[in-house]
Amino acid sequence: MPEPANRRPNPPGTLRVGTLAGADVLVSTSWFLVAAMIAVLVAPRVDQVTPGLGAWKYVAGLAFAVILYGSVLLHEVSHAAAARRYGYPVTSITLHFLGGATAIEGEAKRPKEEFWIAVVGPLTSLAVGVVGLLLLFLEPEGLIRMAVEGLAGANLLVGVLNLVPGLPLDGGRVLKAAVWAVSHNVHRGTIAAGWVGRVVAVLALFWPALAAEMLDLEVGIYDYVMSFVVALFLWTGATAAMSSARIRARLPRLAARSLARRTLAVPSDLPLAEAVRRAHEAQAGSIVTVATDGSPVGVVNEAAVLATPDDRRPWVATSTVARTLTPGLSLPADISGEELIRAISANPAAEYLLLEPDGSLFGVLATADVDAAFRSASK
């Protein structure tokens, strides 16, 4: 069956296995590696519980990995459901080496939304763990008991660890929401949770050595490798969130009105040479073509004008170097900050028409000017 025309292509290294909560469920190639690792690690326990299975013990271990990641999927689906409940689209849920990730479009607008979207995941894992413990009272036997015990223990551990208050963990987003609610500054909340996330990353890195020294636990090379992978994941995630917060804190400086170029409106059939002459005379940095009734119909592309030889400009209409206006190329003159970045990202173009609330023409916004202002704000 052919894919729907509006379906997004899968990210590299992922396989789509279905849809849940309105989102594509993707499995990363790294998942197959961790599933194989789980199968190998669980196989000796399977052999103890049910001796004589031979190679089938690895199949049982693989089945346990699938069941375990089914609960991870449930964790991520709860995030997706909460996000959709608040009106945020969810594009995909990806299962990977370290668990799962839910791709939510847009950022929470209020601390309450951030809190519930984040906390519902760990609460779901804890609920699955508690249900597993209750099922043990039914006294299941053999491989079923082993699976229930493993599922209960893993979900309780995942639920508790995810509530650790450091980004990129769910608990970090809970802390972010709390600081945001108190300080009324979302970026301050992200920075605070990011710093805690870095501390957690350092603790994760040294956990095997601490466990061996203080708890007298036996640790091996596998424990050190896994602690390094987890620490790297936490550190990079926290650092990325902090960097993004610092940049986004400066985004309000990007105001379309202050970046707009003075604009000259000319008839569509006016020769390009005359339009350029009038623009220079009026000291206008942009040109808009208008219909006979004066309504704007196109924005002249600066690159196209420069590419037109001087000796041809008297013989070509200005409309030939103008991009026809579409809804995405007309923006409110008062748009700014993240809303401005999202608007131009959704409809990439070199120039945009800025309109006043009454629909009158204010000016033209050049993407090059926005990029320059963004780089300046990010320093």
C-alpha positions in Angstrom: 0.0 0.0 0.0 1.5 3.4 -0.9 2.2 5.9 1.9 -0.1 8.9 2.2 1.1 11.9 0.3 1.2 14.0 3.5 3.3 11.5 5.5 6.7 12.8 6.6 9.7 10.7 5.6 11.2 8.7 8.4 14.4 10.2 10.0 17.5 8.3 8.9 18.1 5.1 10.8 14.5 4.5 11.9 11.7 2.1 10.9 8.1 3.0 11.2 6.0 0.3 12.9 2.7 2.0 13.3 0.7 4.9 14.7 -0.4 5.7 18.3 -2.0 8.8 19.7 -1.9 10.4 16.3 1.9 10.0 16.0 4.1 7.7 14.0 5.8 5.1 16.1 9.5 4.7 15.0 12.1 2.2 16.0 15.7 3.2 15.8 18.3 0.8 14.5 20.0 1.2 17.9 17.0 -0.5 19.5 17.8 -3.8 17.8 21.3 -3.6 19.4 19.9 -3.1 22.9 17.2 -5.8 22.3 20.0 -8.3 21.4 21.9 -7.2 24.5 18.9 -7.8 26.7 18.3 -11.2 25.1 21.8 -12.2 25.9 21.8 -10.8 29.5 18.4 -12.4 30.3 19.1 -15.8 28.7 21.0 -17.2 31.8 18.1 -16.3 34.0 15.7 -17.9 31.6 17.8 -21.0 31.7 17.5 -21.1 35.5 13.8 -20.6 35.5 13.1 -23.1 32.7 16.0 -25.4 32.1 16.5 -27.2 28.8 15.2 -24.5 26.4 18.5 -24.4 24.5 18.7 -21.6 21.9 15.0 -20.8 22.7 16.2 -19.0 25.9 17.5 -16.2 23.6 14.1 -16.0 22.0 12.5 -15.7 25.4 15.0 -13.0 26.3 14.1 -11.1 23.1 10.4 -11.4 23.9 11.2 -9.9 27.3 13.0 -7.0 25.6 9.9 -6.4 23.4 7.6 -6.4 26.4 9.9 -4.1 28.3 10.0 -1.6 25.4 6.2 -1.9 25.2 6.1 -0.3 28.6 8.5 2.4 27.4 6.2 3.0 24.5 3.3 3.4 26.9 5.4 6.0 28.8 6.0 8.0 25.6 2.3 7.7 24.5 1.3 9.3 27.8 3.5 12.3 26.9 1.9 12.4 23.5 -1.6 12.2 24.8 -1.0 15.0 27.3 0.6 17.2 24.6 -2.3 16.7 22.3 -4.7 17.4 25.2 -3.1 20.9 25.4 -3.3 21.4 21.6 0.3 20.6 20.6 0.8 18.3 17.6 2.9 15.2 18.1 4.7 14.0 15.0 6.5 10.8 16.2 7.4 8.6 19.1 10.9 7.0 18.7 12.2 4.0 20.6 16.0 3.9 20.8 19.0 2.6 22.7 18.3 4.6 25.9 14.5 4.4 25.9 12.2 6.6 23.9 11.5 10.2 22.8 8.3 12.0 21.8 8.6 14.7 19.1 6.2 17.5 20.1 5.7 20.5 17.9 5.9 23.8 19.8 6.8 24.7 23.4 4.5 24.7 26.4 3.0 28.2 26.9 2.4 27.9 30.6 4.1 26.1 33.5 1.1 24.0 34.2 1.3 22.5 30.6 5.0 21.9 31.0 4.5 20.1 34.3 1.7 17.8 33.2 3.2 16.9 29.8 6.5 16.0 31.6 5.2 14.3 34.8 2.6 12.0 33.1 5.4 9.8 31.7 7.1 8.8 35.0 3.7 8.5 36.6 2.7 6.0 33.9 5.9 4.0 34.4 5.3 3.9 38.2 1.7 2.8 37.6 2.9 0.0 35.3 5.4 -1.0 38.0 2.7 -1.1 40.7 0.4 -3.2 38.6 3.2 -5.6 38.1 3.7 -5.9 41.8 0.0 -6.5 42.3 0.1 -9.3 39.7 2.8 -11.1 41.7 0.1 -11.7 44.4 -1.5 -14.0 41.8 1.6 -16.2 42.2 2.4 -16.7 38.5 5.1 -19.3 37.8 8.0 -19.8 35.5 8.8 -17.4 32.7 5.6 -15.4 33.3 6.7 -14.7 36.9 10.1 -13.7 35.7 8.7 -11.3 33.0 6.3 -9.7 35.6 9.1 -9.2 38.1 11.4 -7.7 35.5 8.6 -5.5 34.1 7.6 -4.3 37.6 11.2 -3.6 38.7 12.2 -1.9 35.4 9.2 0.4 35.4 9.6 1.4 39.0 13.2 2.2 38.3 12.4 4.1 35.1 9.7 6.1 36.9 11.9 7.1 39.8 15.0 7.9 37.7 12.9 10.0 35.3 11.7 12.1 38.2 15.3 13.1 39.0 15.1 17.0 38.6 17.6 17.5 35.8 17.3 18.0 32.1 16.8 16.2 29.7 14.9 13.9 32.1 11.2 14.4 32.7 12.0 15.5 36.2 14.1 18.3 34.8 11.1 19.5 32.9 9.1 19.4 36.2 11.8 21.5 37.9 11.8 23.8 34.9 8.0 24.3 35.3 8.4 25.0 39.0 11.1 27.6 38.6 9.1 29.1 35.7 6.0 29.3 37.8 7.9 31.1 40.6 10.1 33.4 38.5 7.7 33.9 35.6 10.7 33.3 33.3 10.7 30.1 31.2 14.4 30.5 30.3 15.4 30.8 33.9 13.6 27.6 34.6 15.5 25.8 31.7 18.9 27.1 32.9 18.2 25.9 36.5 17.1 22.5 35.3 20.0 22.3 32.9 22.6 22.9 35.7 21.0 20.1 37.8 21.1 17.9 34.7 24.8 18.5 34.4 25.3 17.5 38.1 23.3 14.3 37.5 25.5 13.6 34.5 28.7 13.8 36.6 27.1 11.6 39.3 26.1 9.0 36.6 29.7 9.0 35.2 31.2 8.2 38.6 28.4 5.9 39.8 30.2 2.6 39.2 33.2 3.7 41.2 31.0 5.0 44.0 28.9 1.8 44.0 32.1 -0.3 44.3 33.6 1.8 47.0 30.7 2.8 49.2 28.2 -0.1 48.6 30.8 -2.8 48.0 29.1 -3.8 44.7 30.9 -5.7 42.0 31.2 -3.7 38.8 32.7 -4.5 35.5 33.6 -2.9 32.2 30.0 -3.0 31.0 28.9 -0.8 34.0 31.6 1.8 33.2 30.6 1.8 29.5 26.9 2.2 30.3 27.6 5.0 32.9 29.7 6.9 30.3 26.9 6.6 27.7 24.2 7.7 30.1 26.4 10.6 31.4 27.1 11.7 27.9 23.4 11.7 27.0 22.5 13.7 30.1 25.3 16.2 29.7 24.7 16.9 26.1 21.0 17.1 26.6 21.3 19.5 29.5 23.9 21.6 27.6 21.8 21.8 24.5 18.7 22.9 26.5 20.7 25.6 28.3 22.2 26.9 25.0 18.8 27.0 23.4 17.4 28.9 26.4 20.1 31.5 26.3 19.5 32.1 22.6 15.7 32.2 22.9 16.0 34.7 25.8 17.5 37.1 23.3 14.9 36.4 20.6 12.5 39.2 21.7 15.0 41.6 20.3 14.1 40.4 16.8 11.1 42.6 15.9 9.9 42.7 12.3 8.9 46.4 12.6 12.4 47.5 13.6 14.1 45.4 10.9 11.8 46.4 8.0 13.1 48.1 4.9 11.4 51.2 3.5 9.3 50.1 0.6 8.4 51.5 -2.7 5.1 50.4 -4.4 5.1 50.3 -8.2 2.8 49.0 -10.9 3.6 45.4 -12.0 4.2 46.4 -15.6 6.6 49.3 -14.8 10.1 48.7 -16.4 12.6 47.4 -13.9 15.1 50.2 -14.6 12.5 52.8 -13.7 11.4 50.9 -10.6 15.1 50.8 -9.4 15.6 54.5 -10.2 12.5 55.5 -8.2 13.6 53.2 -5.3 17.1 54.9 -5.2 15.4 58.3 -5.3 13.1 57.5 -2.4 15.9 55.7 -0.5 13.8 52.6 -0.4 15.4 49.3 0.4 12.7 47.2 -1.2 10.1 47.2 -4.0 6.6 45.8 -4.0 4.5 45.4 -7.1 0.8 46.4 -6.9 -2.3 45.8 -9.0 -4.4 48.6 -10.6 -6.4 48.9 -7.4 -3.2 49.5 -5.4 -3.3 46.1 -3.6 0.2 44.4 -3.3 0.7 41.4 -5.6 4.4 40.6 -5.4 7.7 41.3 -3.6 10.7 42.1 -5.8 13.6 39.7 -5.1 16.8 41.6 -4.5 19.0 38.8 -5.9 16.9 38.6 -9.1 17.3 42.4 -9.6 21.1 42.2 -9.2 21.2 39.3 -11.6 19.5 41.3 -14.3 22.0 43.2 -16.5 21.6 47.0 -16.6 21.1 47.0 -20.4 18.1 44.7 -20.0 16.3 46.4 -17.1 14.5 49.0 -19.3 12.9 46.2 -21.3 11.7 43.9 -18.6 8.7 44.4 -16.3 9.3 44.6 -12.6 6.8 41.7 -12.1 9.3 39.4 -13.8 11.7 39.7 -10.8 9.0 39.6 -8.1 7.7 36.7 -6.2 3.9 36.4 -6.2 2.5 37.0 -2.7 1.0 33.9 -1.0 -0.5 33.9 2.6 2.9 32.8 4.1 4.7 35.8 2.5 2.5 38.4 4.3 3.3 38.9 8.0 1.9 41.2 10.7 4.2 44.2 11.1 4.2 43.6 14.9 5.4 40.0 14.7 8.6 39.4 16.7 10.7 36.8 18.7 10.0 33.1 18.4 6.8 33.7 16.5 8.8 35.5 13.8 11.3 32.7 13.5 8.6 30.1 13.3 6.8 32.1 10.6 9.8 32.5 8.3 10.8 28.9 8.9 7.4 27.6 7.9 7.5 29.6 4.6 11.1 30.1 3.5 11.6 33.1 1.3 14.1 36.0 0.8 11.5 38.8 1.5 8.2 39.1 3.3 5.6 41.8 3.1 4.7 43.4 6.4 1.2 44.6 6.9 -0.4 46.8 9.6 -3.4 45.6 11.5 -5.7 47.5 9.1 -4.1 45.7 6.1 -2.1 48.7 4.9 1.5 48.2 3.7 4.2 48.9 6.3 7.4 47.6 4.6 9.3 44.5 3.6 11.3 42.2 5.8 14.4 40.6 4.3 15.5 37.2 5.6 19.1 38.4 5.4 18.4 41.2 7.8 16.7 38.7 10.2 19.7 36.4 10.0 22.1 39.2 10.8 20.1 40.4 13.7 19.8 36.8 15.0 23.6 36.4 14.9 24.1 39.7 16.7 21.6 38.7 19.4 23.2 35.3 19.9 26.6 36.7 20.7 
